[in-house]
Amino acid sequence: MTVRLLAFCGSARRDSINRRLLGLAVAHARSLGAEVTELALTPSLLPLYDGDLEAAEGLPAAARELKAQFAGHDGFLIASPEYNGFFTPLLKNTIDWVSRPLADAPPPFAGKTAALFAASAGVLGGIRGLPHLRLLLSNLGVTVAPGQMALGRADQAYAADGQLADASQRAMLEKCVADLLRLTTGLKAV
Ligand SMILES: Cc1cc2nc3c(=O)[nH]c(=O)nc-3n(C[C@H](O)[C@H](O)[C@H](O)COP(=O)(O)O)c2cc1C
């Protein structure tokens, strides 16, 4: 049973250290047999959520497309920077739009799984943002894998080959991905 994952990052920055970490998770998931779609979130993709706009015009086309994309996957690989102890507004806004109801649309979140990652040049690796993201996704019916990874000193964490230099960090990333695949496979089976 092939697991289909959607991977996206809470930073749209060109040299995002979170997207770099996510890239390693994506590569590892593929090496374990998962199908992974990489989704590039950008601030111009969707307006800031606006109830009046939704009431007047319905969901923007990008939100409808994202809803279908989310619904078409079994789980999510998500990396986000920590902004003042929270995950980013880009991620929140995207999830808010995708969560809005649309007649006959399959559920974008309920029954899905997620693994969470963060990276920061600081020592805590952005870990303070992840419980909030975990709670948000749980509220939407996503089963979030218990393990997570926050990569501290992420600006210095990589070897010349692009892999994580520290073996324990490599092992943590690989475990997070493998655990997500096990969790997702188990949920798909019931
Ligand atoms: C508004 C703002 C708040 C931030 N707050 C934190 C923070 O609470 N903890 C932290 O480790 N880094 C914080 N940072 C630094 C980010 O971790 C850093 O900009 C990081 O590179 C962003 O991730 P990216 O490279 O994936 O874009 C903050 C950055 C911004 C712009």
The ligand as an ORCA input file, in Angstrom:
! r2SCAN-3c Opt
* xyz 0 1
  C       9.027     37.671     13.156
  C      10.108     36.668     13.466
  C      10.129     36.055     14.696
  C      11.098     35.097     14.980
  N      11.048     34.442     16.174
  C      11.884     33.412     16.393
  C      11.738     32.596     17.554
  O      10.856     32.788     18.376
  N      12.601     31.556     17.713
  C      13.574     31.268     16.790
  O      14.309     30.308     16.971
  N      13.740     32.046     15.679
  C      12.924     33.076     15.468
  N      13.045     33.827     14.330
  C      14.157     33.543     13.416
  C      13.798     32.456     12.420
  O      13.976     31.210     13.032
  C      14.697     32.596     11.209
  O      14.362     33.781     10.518
  C      14.626     31.390     10.313
  O      15.675     31.436      9.410
  C      13.359     31.380      9.534
  O      13.250     30.153      8.884
  P      13.488     30.001      7.303
  O      14.979     30.077      7.084
  O      12.953     28.638      7.022
  O      12.764     31.092      6.618
  C      12.101     34.793     14.034
  C      12.063     35.433     12.778
  C      11.084     36.337     12.495
  C      11.039     36.972     11.116
*
